[in-house]
Amino acid sequence: MNNNDLILQLDELFDNVAPTISNLLGRWKEESQFEDFADYAEVMKKALPAHATFIRATKRPFAVVFSLAGDDRKFQVFASAKCTQWKQVA
């Protein structure tokens, strides 16, 4: 997969997944004492499209880590109080 195609796929994935991650962060900040993070990880996993493979969810940063079909790199969509974005992590 060339870099232009990869960036297009990541941007599209981000547009679809970022609102979910951002909303979950807001809820986690309010409910972390009462709720299991595994439930949040499951929602993040379900938010990913079929061509993305869930690797893990993390609390700090609040993120979902995944890979894309046909690519060995790992990426994350993460949210903070200031922004939500994607980046390559491995």
ABEGO torsion letter per residue (X at the ends): XBAAAAAAAAAAAAAAAAAAAAAAAAAAAAAAAABBAAAAAAAAAAABBAABBBABBBAOBBBBBBBBBGBABBBBBBBBAABBBBBBAX
